[in-house]
Amino acid sequence: MLRFDGRVAVVTGAGRGVGAAYARLLGSRGATVVVNDLGVSPTGTDPSGGPAHEVVAEIEAAGGRAMADTRSVASPEGAEGLIEATIAAYGRVDVLIHNAGRVHGNYDELRTLNMDATHWLTEAVWPHMLEADYGRILVTTSSAGLFGTAVGTDYNTLQGYGAAKMGALGHTRSLAIRARSTGIKVNAVSPHAYTRLAAGLEQTPELAFMATHSTPERVAPGSVYLVHESCPVSGEIFAIGAGRMARIFIGETVGYVNPDLTIEDVEDNFAAIMNEAGYHVPRDMSEITAIYRKVATGQ
Ligand SMILES: NC(=O)c1ccc[n+]([C@@H]2O[C@H](COP(=O)([O-])OP(=O)(O)OC[C@H]3O[C@@H](n4cnc5c(N)ncnc54)[C@H](O)[C@@H]3O)[C@@H](O)[C@H]2O)c1
């Protein structure tokens, strides 16, 4: 059985939905869980300590250890304060899951919680994880950004939300490279769960499937594995929901090469440019030139 005895895990937005499922599972496997949640409505109003304290009470009732933290992580002070409070209480942070997120709000609000908080939280925890030469960080992205979404031709908040979640992914990828020579691993999850977040969207047949199949409890095992000591990967993205876990990757087609490329060549060879056969999956930016060279010279 995979356990977290002796580990301290910080989970943001852990008072409800997916984050609460993470916190309960971590607590049941021996982690000391810092349950952070501002306890706000989907639009960010009416903060309440209720959700965070309720999840802490559930973990403790099941025999686990947990601490509530009710600050907002959508500011540098809040994000840093959460990590400082955890260090003050337990002297370590082994696991950070930045799960708090929102789809409703103005552009700045969406960016601040979904993307900027990823930066503030990971930078705050980084020195502690480097010193320990150990850490597991899980960032939350979304299919809204990875694959795009829209409702009609007008701007919808899902667009700003998706863009911010891609910003969070950008932090993830570079953090994973920074961590290569260390015991820290950083991955991203794109969850699929029928929570109040999904319930608040326009209801479609897909959402009806989610309502019956995609519980937060079916996301938690995949994400919690990614923050376990035995997680074998870093810099990866996973789709998790409805009991399914799959890798998402960013690839480049082999493409078409001609040093004397003209716009007519582009038109004539567009099928080759689009052809997915033999695609490359670059591990980082340094591989990009190598791919150009390989395709251009065969070496
Ligand atoms: N549910 C899905 O299908 C889905 C899909 C893709 C991505 N996500 C992402 O997964 C994460 C969890 O989503 P969910 O569906 O469980 O949402 P949810 O709304 O049920 O829970 C989010 C929690 O975050 C808390 N929160 C909001 N602002 C906060 C702040 N500033 N500081 C601290 N806590 C704050 C809320 O009080 C709430 O309890 C989010 O990042 C979301 O964007 C969810």
The ligand as an SDF file (V2000), in Angstrom:
LIG
                    3D

 44 48  0  0  0  0  0  0  0  0999 V2000
  -14.1390   20.0200  -12.0640 N   0  0  0  0  0  0  0  0  0  0  0  0
  -13.5460   19.8610  -13.2490 C   0  0  0  0  0  0  0  0  0  0  0  0
  -14.0040   19.0930  -14.1140 O   0  0  0  0  0  0  0  0  0  0  0  0
  -12.3000   20.6080  -13.5470 C   0  0  0  0  0  0  0  0  0  0  0  0
  -11.8070   20.5750  -14.8540 C   0  0  0  0  0  0  0  0  0  0  0  0
  -10.6040   21.1930  -15.1330 C   0  0  0  0  0  0  0  0  0  0  0  0
   -9.9250   21.8470  -14.1160 C   0  0  0  0  0  0  0  0  0  0  0  0
  -10.4530   21.8990  -12.8650 N   0  0  0  0  0  0  0  0  0  0  0  0
   -9.6900   22.5890  -11.8280 C   0  0  0  0  0  0  0  0  0  0  0  0
   -9.5960   21.7210  -10.7040 O   0  0  0  0  0  0  0  0  0  0  0  0
   -9.5300   22.4940   -9.4970 C   0  0  0  0  0  0  0  0  0  0  0  0
  -10.6170   22.0560   -8.5270 C   0  0  0  0  0  0  0  0  0  0  0  0
  -11.8680   22.3160   -9.1270 O   0  0  0  0  0  0  0  0  0  0  0  0
  -13.2620   21.9170   -8.4460 P   0  0  0  0  0  0  0  0  0  0  0  0
  -14.1210   21.4890   -9.5630 O   0  0  0  0  0  0  0  0  0  0  0  0
  -13.0320   21.0000   -7.2860 O   0  0  0  0  0  0  0  0  0  0  0  0
  -13.7330   23.3860   -7.9420 O   0  0  0  0  0  0  0  0  0  0  0  0
  -14.6130   23.8480   -6.6660 P   0  0  0  0  0  0  0  0  0  0  0  0
  -15.1590   25.1830   -7.0010 O   0  0  0  0  0  0  0  0  0  0  0  0
  -15.5680   22.7540   -6.2750 O   0  0  0  0  0  0  0  0  0  0  0  0
  -13.5270   23.9680   -5.5090 O   0  0  0  0  0  0  0  0  0  0  0  0
  -12.5430   24.9740   -5.5460 C   0  0  0  0  0  0  0  0  0  0  0  0
  -12.2460   25.3870   -4.1180 C   0  0  0  0  0  0  0  0  0  0  0  0
  -11.2390   26.4190   -4.1720 O   0  0  0  0  0  0  0  0  0  0  0  0
  -11.5560   27.3710   -3.1580 C   0  0  0  0  0  0  0  0  0  0  0  0
  -10.9580   28.6750   -3.4880 N   0  0  0  0  0  0  0  0  0  0  0  0
  -11.4110   29.5680   -4.4100 C   0  0  0  0  0  0  0  0  0  0  0  0
  -10.6410   30.6540   -4.4020 N   0  0  0  0  0  0  0  0  0  0  0  0
   -9.6710   30.4500   -3.4770 C   0  0  0  0  0  0  0  0  0  0  0  0
   -8.5630   31.2190   -3.0250 C   0  0  0  0  0  0  0  0  0  0  0  0
   -8.3020   32.4360   -3.5440 N   0  0  0  0  0  0  0  0  0  0  0  0
   -7.7540   30.6930   -2.0610 N   0  0  0  0  0  0  0  0  0  0  0  0
   -8.0290   29.4740   -1.5290 C   0  0  0  0  0  0  0  0  0  0  0  0
   -9.0710   28.7100   -1.9200 N   0  0  0  0  0  0  0  0  0  0  0  0
   -9.8850   29.1920   -2.8810 C   0  0  0  0  0  0  0  0  0  0  0  0
  -13.0730   27.4410   -3.1400 C   0  0  0  0  0  0  0  0  0  0  0  0
  -13.5650   27.9510   -1.9150 O   0  0  0  0  0  0  0  0  0  0  0  0
  -13.4530   25.9690   -3.3840 C   0  0  0  0  0  0  0  0  0  0  0  0
  -13.6810   25.2770   -2.1780 O   0  0  0  0  0  0  0  0  0  0  0  0
   -9.6450   23.9480   -9.9490 C   0  0  0  0  0  0  0  0  0  0  0  0
   -8.3550   24.4880  -10.1150 O   0  0  0  0  0  0  0  0  0  0  0  0
  -10.3200   23.8560  -11.2970 C   0  0  0  0  0  0  0  0  0  0  0  0
  -10.0670   24.9660  -12.0950 O   0  0  0  0  0  0  0  0  0  0  0  0
  -11.6220   21.2960  -12.5570 C   0  0  0  0  0  0  0  0  0  0  0  0
  1  2  1  0
  2  3  2  0
  2  4  1  0
  4  5  1  0
  4 44  2  0
  5  6  2  0
  6  7  1  0
  7  8  2  0
  8  9  1  0
  8 44  1  0
  9 10  1  0
  9 42  1  0
 10 11  1  0
 11 12  1  0
 11 40  1  0
 12 13  1  0
 13 14  1  0
 14 15  2  0
 14 16  1  0
 14 17  1  0
 17 18  1  0
 18 19  2  0
 18 20  1  0
 18 21  1  0
 21 22  1  0
 22 23  1  0
 23 24  1  0
 23 38  1  0
 24 25  1  0
 25 26  1  0
 25 36  1  0
 26 27  1  0
 26 35  1  0
 27 28  2  0
 28 29  1  0
 29 30  1  0
 29 35  2  0
 30 31  1  0
 30 32  2  0
 32 33  1  0
 33 34  2  0
 34 35  1  0
 36 37  1  0
 36 38  1  0
 38 39  1  0
 40 41  1  0
 40 42  1  0
 42 43  1  0
M  CHG  2   8   1  16  -1
M  END
$$$$
